[in-house]
Amino acid sequence: MEGRTQYEEYPYPVVFLPPYENPPAWIPLQELGFNIRGGKASQLGIFISKVIPDSDAHRAGLQEGDQVLTVNNVDFQDIEHSKAVEILKTAREIYMQVRYFPYNYQRQKERTVH
């Protein structure tokens, strides 16, 4: 068997797969089906700024202008934007408490660039 590779012995075709990579520990917010804006700096809170049609977020009833009050029992009413994003991206499951508050959402849009 000199000169033969070890795979030539198999009766079936050999397929080389790329090395396995673990999936990322986070999911981009777009994959969750919504975007957020705001945070502690604006003093108005975190708001849903976009909901992707036919996403899980859309089916759950989230809408632009919802203020995020809590996520997984973490208070989102006085949280930094970056911390809010980190919590949402790293959570395996998300339990959100929201309220529709278009007045403060409009004020939020006027104050921030997020």
C-alpha positions as CSV (number, residue, x, y, z in Angstrom):
1,M,0.0,0.0,0.0
2,E,3.0,2.3,-0.5
3,G,2.2,5.5,-2.4
4,R,-1.5,5.5,-1.5
5,T,-3.0,8.0,0.8
6,Q,-4.9,6.8,3.8
7,Y,-8.2,7.9,2.3
8,E,-7.8,5.8,-0.9
9,E,-8.7,2.8,1.2
10,Y,-12.3,3.9,1.8
11,P,-14.9,2.6,-0.6
12,Y,-16.9,5.9,-0.4
13,P,-15.9,9.3,-1.5
14,V,-14.1,11.4,1.1
15,V,-15.2,14.9,1.7
16,F,-13.1,17.4,3.5
17,L,-15.1,19.8,5.6
18,P,-13.9,23.1,7.0
19,P,-12.9,23.0,10.7
20,Y,-15.9,23.5,13.0
21,E,-16.4,26.9,14.4
22,N,-18.7,27.6,17.3
23,P,-21.4,30.1,16.5
24,P,-20.9,33.6,17.9
25,A,-22.1,34.1,21.5
26,W,-24.2,37.0,20.3
27,I,-26.8,37.7,17.6
28,P,-26.8,41.0,15.8
29,L,-29.8,43.1,16.7
30,Q,-30.9,42.8,13.1
31,E,-31.2,39.1,13.6
32,L,-33.5,39.8,16.6
33,G,-35.7,41.8,14.2
34,F,-35.4,45.2,15.8
35,N,-33.1,48.2,16.4
36,I,-32.9,50.5,19.4
37,R,-31.9,54.1,20.0
38,G,-31.3,56.3,23.0
39,G,-29.9,55.6,26.4
40,K,-28.8,57.3,29.5
41,A,-27.2,60.3,27.8
42,S,-30.6,61.4,26.3
43,Q,-32.3,61.0,29.7
44,L,-35.3,59.6,27.9
45,G,-34.6,55.8,27.9
46,I,-34.2,53.1,25.2
47,F,-36.7,53.0,22.4
48,I,-37.4,50.6,19.5
49,S,-36.4,52.5,16.4
50,K,-37.1,49.9,13.8
51,V,-38.9,46.6,13.6
52,I,-38.2,44.3,10.6
53,P,-41.4,43.0,9.0
54,D,-42.1,39.3,9.5
55,S,-39.4,39.0,12.2
56,D,-40.0,37.4,15.6
57,A,-40.0,41.0,17.0
58,H,-42.8,42.0,14.6
59,R,-44.8,38.8,15.4
60,A,-44.4,39.5,19.1
61,G,-46.0,43.0,18.6
62,L,-43.0,45.3,19.0
63,Q,-43.4,48.6,17.2
64,E,-41.4,51.7,16.5
65,G,-41.9,54.0,19.5
66,D,-42.0,51.3,22.2
67,Q,-39.9,52.2,25.2
68,V,-37.9,49.3,26.5
69,L,-38.5,49.2,30.3
70,T,-36.7,46.0,31.2
71,V,-34.9,43.1,29.5
72,N,-34.4,39.9,31.4
73,N,-35.2,41.8,34.7
74,V,-32.5,44.5,33.9
75,D,-33.9,48.0,34.2
76,F,-33.5,49.8,30.8
77,Q,-34.9,53.1,31.9
78,D,-31.5,54.6,32.9
79,I,-28.9,52.5,30.9
80,E,-26.1,53.4,28.6
81,H,-26.9,52.6,24.9
82,S,-23.8,50.3,24.6
83,K,-24.7,48.3,27.7
84,A,-28.3,47.8,26.3
85,V,-26.9,46.6,23.0
86,E,-24.5,44.2,24.9
87,I,-27.3,42.7,26.9
88,L,-29.6,42.2,23.9
89,K,-26.8,40.7,21.8
90,T,-25.6,38.2,24.4
91,A,-28.9,37.0,25.8
92,R,-30.0,33.5,24.8
93,E,-33.6,34.3,25.6
94,I,-35.1,37.8,25.8
95,Y,-38.0,38.8,28.1
96,M,-38.9,42.4,27.5
97,Q,-41.3,44.7,29.1
98,V,-42.2,47.7,26.9
99,R,-44.7,50.5,26.7
100,Y,-45.7,52.4,23.6
101,F,-44.6,56.0,24.3
102,P,-44.5,57.9,20.9
103,Y,-44.2,61.3,22.6
104,N,-40.8,60.6,24.3
105,Y,-39.7,58.5,21.3
106,Q,-40.1,61.6,19.0
107,R,-38.1,63.7,21.6
108,Q,-35.5,60.9,21.6
109,K,-35.2,61.1,17.8
110,E,-34.7,64.8,18.0
111,R,-31.9,64.5,20.6
112,T,-29.8,61.5,19.4
113,V,-28.1,60.1,16.4
114,H,-28.5,56.4,17.5
